[in-house]
């Protein structure tokens, strides 16, 4: 690890498995190869003469060998010239306990508490019916504790646990159970019907509401008097939002901060979605809000328009089983990607750190509200995303845990056929964009009801890349990024203002991906984000 907390990497990334890095709990993994190599069980794709992503071999599309329009990109249109992406780890940070009601504390380097478990019982049950039946109390409620939020498979379990000591904790837990069932299992078949009825009866009695009134509150989450509604909104409302750019710029090294023009600031999943799109066997219809300001592109996080599916919930339930201190927010790794002149900044949030690199239990502030007992000193304070909340940045001099010690956790039904190949491609992209040491994949193939994890596999980046035409993937991504930059920032007025990026693709492997850019949004949210970005650059200039 380097003192400046930055690690320069170029593909192919070295394997960090084997020896001490493997950890004491290595025995419970089914490895993709011996000692982390790409040899042994992992043989690549089952058919085809070329790697997945190459425009040759069996089963490939008969699409034309070149995209027809400048805004079309396909597996056939990428340059064959060698592309060497540079992934630079800039800084890590984690959110600590709020020091008071109006401030949020950020620790950099991250205080790593989300560790990968070394023991795990197989098969692991991800069935919502059986999990809730085991935990429901005689009165129809539940204990609002770690076991309960793990069984629900919440995206932000910490929000629910903040109500664990409240007088309405039992009602909040029952409301969470009802909302989870209504979202992911709306047909309410089998054992869930009894669980639903008992929890509903408890809530109606405690809140003095009829069944219809209760479900109106749960469906809309607009009643501010509903116990725990603030937490429920975080877990069940998917609204468009923007990354914490104001924090990023304060964590950038000085040389990065002084050279930002022409860069793209975005969520990591935006890069993954863009890069994987030409290799998808499915149809795609996505859009991302963009703001062009001060020569930079800022990409928003659109609300999730996908229909909630239980497999999504099961992924979080699996994560809760594999990761200690799962209720804490993930550590963030601020990263820069350089690709043929394009510069992209994103804050990745891998699921866990290897247990032997973990700091220990969550760090609490002292009675004075500081973190000096862990060698953190207050670096700066500034207004957060909302004007009524302050953000305190606490920094320490010790080196950050590098991205090669982080692990991504994935759950899927299987890794077979074309869908399995595409999943592996996305797993590789997500890990390669950070330099994670491993991706742990759990599959339910072979279980009677598809709710039991029957197999765990651990892949390194090299394992996943072994059968990919990685150069073609990087080259296609580079062309897409250059197109977006060219169509926005290179316009006559510098592209200043709001844009909407549309990503579309027809069903079928090999169909071209079309990028469409248009000025403006249908939402009024651009006013707030433009003001935030202007204030961010003003603060930077004043600091200089």
Buried (B, 14 or more C-beta within 10 A) or exposed (E): BEEEBBBEBEBEBEBBBEEEBBBEBBEEBEBBBEEBBBEEEBEBBEEBEBBBBBBEEEEBBEBEEEBEEEBBBBBBBBBEEEBEBEBBBBBBBBBBEBBEEEBBBBBBBBBBBBBBBBEBEEBBBBBBBBBBBEBBBEBBBBBBBBEBBBBBBBBBBBBBBBBBEEEBBBBBBBBBBBBBBBBBBEEBEEBBBBBBEBBBBBBBEBBEBEEEEBBEBBEEBEBEEBBBBEBBBBBBEBEBBBBBBBBBBBBBBEEBBEEBEBBBBBBBBBBBBBBBBBBBBBEBEBBBBBBBBBEBBBBBBBEEEEEBEBBBBBBBBBBBBBBBBBBBBBBBBBBBBBBBEBBBBBBBBBBBBBBBBBBEEBBEBEEEBBBEEBEBEBBEEBBBBEEEEBBBBBBBEEBBBBBBBBBBBBBBBBBEEBBBBBBBBBBBBBBBBBBBBBBBBBBBBEBEEBBBBBBBBBBBBBBBBBBBBBBBBBBBBBBBBBBBBEBBBEBEEEBBBBBBBBBBBEEEBBBBBBBEBEEEBEEEBBEEBBEBBEBBBEBBEEEE
